């Protein structure tokens, strides 16, 4: 029996007994900290006390790339309306807005 299987059996018996780790450990000549660690380790690995793997398998959803909408959005600056295409150059728009701000 592997070390993991041995500790899995002890963790199962300990849980079924309703005893504390210290009490179960004393009666079975086990270090209660080691028993608690194995209980944590088995749970962290997604393994039940019966040795079954309960980790969920990763699932992936395929996503289709979004098409960029053609068109524009509008900025209203005082009496001006600026139509900006969705694929605008941010630096150029920033310079334009700076110029308009300076003209106010």
N, C-alpha and C positions, 0 to 999 in steps of 0.2 A: 504494500500500500504506500502510495506517495505521501510525502510530508503534507502536501496540500490536502489530500484526501483525508488524512488522519485528523488534521485540524478542522476540516469541514465537519467531520463526524463529531468532534468534541464541541464545536460551536453549536451544532444542532442539538446535541444532548444537553448542553448547558442551557440553551434557550427553552427547551422542553421542560427542564427541571424547575424553572422559576427561581432558581437560586441566584445569588450574586456571583460575580466572577470569582471573588475571593473565596466564597464558600465552596463553589464547584471545584475551583483549583485545589484547595486544601484536600478535598475528598478524593481527587484524582491525581494528586501529586503533580499539578501543573502550576506554572507561574500565571497568576491572574492577569498580569499585564500582557503577557504573550497571548493568552486566550482572547483578551479584548482586542489586541492588535489584529489577530487573525479574523475576528468577527468584522472588524472595520475593513480589512484588506479584501475579504471575500465580497462584502457589500460594495466596496469601491470598484472592484473588478466586474460588478454586475452579476455575480454568481450567487445563486441561492445556496442554502445549506445542503441541498440535495445534489449540488454540483451542476445545476443547469445554468446556462448562460442567459441572463435576462437583459443584456444590453440591447438597446434598439439598434437596428441596422440603419446606417445613414441612408437617407433617400434624397434623391435629387429631382428637381422639377426643371424641365427644359424651358428656358425662356426665349422667346423670339425677340430679336433686336427691335427696338422701337424705331419707327421711321420718323425722322425729323419732319415736323410739320412745315410745309412751305408757307410763307406768309410773313407777317410782321406784327410788331406791337407798337403802340403809339405812346409817345411822351408829350405831355402838354407843358410847355414852358411859357408862362405868361400868355401872350397871344399867339405863340407859335405851336404848331403841332409837328412833331418829328416822328416819322415812320421809320422804325428800325427793324431790319430783317432779323429773323431768328438766328441766323449764322453771322451776326455782326462781329466786328473787331472791337473788343472791349477797350483797347487803348485809344483807338480812333474816336469812339463814342465819348470816352472820358475827356479827350482834348476838345471835342466839340462842345461838351457841356461846360468845360472850363471857360472857353471863349464866350459862350452865351452868358455865363455868370459875370464875366468881366465887363460885358457890354451893358449890363443892367444899371 
